[in-house]
Amino acid sequence: MPSIDEQRVILIWRPGDGRHLRAFVRGIHPDGSFYGEVRSDWPDERRTVTVEGSLSAAENQRLRQYVRQVQTYAEPERLPPDNHVGMIGLGPLHAPTIVLKQPTNSITNPALRTLWHQIVETIEPHLPLNADRTRLVRQQTTNPSSPALRSPRP
């Protein structure tokens, strides 16, 4: 199996309060470039924004180090049998190796939970979320020249 430095990192999570947003980073490539989408499912507004960008070399290295640390935990602790709202995967999108599942009731191990938050906090500043992280940034969804956005979808 290739090292984590040679693989795509896939992330799924619910930013902010977790009720109305869903982020799906389909791939953070070895060079730090990424693409994916953020979906808003408010009762009065449903919107999907396609995102792409690039982590700095330091951010990319730090994120991959966090994932390496997650992999050191026992498999039952990382991959609980119940449903999950968040996930870390490695490899191709069609058949990733699942590294971590975040159960609906949160990660119980405090050290593992901290690593999860560090991973999410590394990528979230590159996504079109506002300061309180409860809605997609409306200004950016109407500005097609924004570097974080490719094409808004209704």
SULSULBEL-V201398 format. One record per run of one state. SS is the DSSP state (hx for helix, st for strand, lp for the rest). FROM is the first residue (numbers start at 1). TO is the last residue. If there is no record, write none. Layout:
ss=<SS & SS>
from=<FROM & FROM>
to=<TO & TO>
This chain:
ss=<lp & hx & lp & st & lp & st & lp & st & lp & st & lp & hx & lp & hx & lp & st & lp & hx & lp & st & lp & hx & lp & st & lp & st & lp & hx & lp & st & lp>
from=<1 & 4 & 7 & 9 & 14 & 21 & 29 & 33 & 43 & 45 & 55 & 57 & 72 & 75 & 79 & 84 & 91 & 93 & 96 & 97 & 104 & 110 & 125 & 129 & 130 & 136 & 137 & 138 & 142 & 149 & 154>
to=<3 & 6 & 8 & 13 & 20 & 28 & 32 & 42 & 44 & 54 & 56 & 71 & 74 & 78 & 83 & 90 & 92 & 95 & 96 & 103 & 109 & 124 & 128 & 129 & 135 & 136 & 137 & 141 & 148 & 153 & 154>
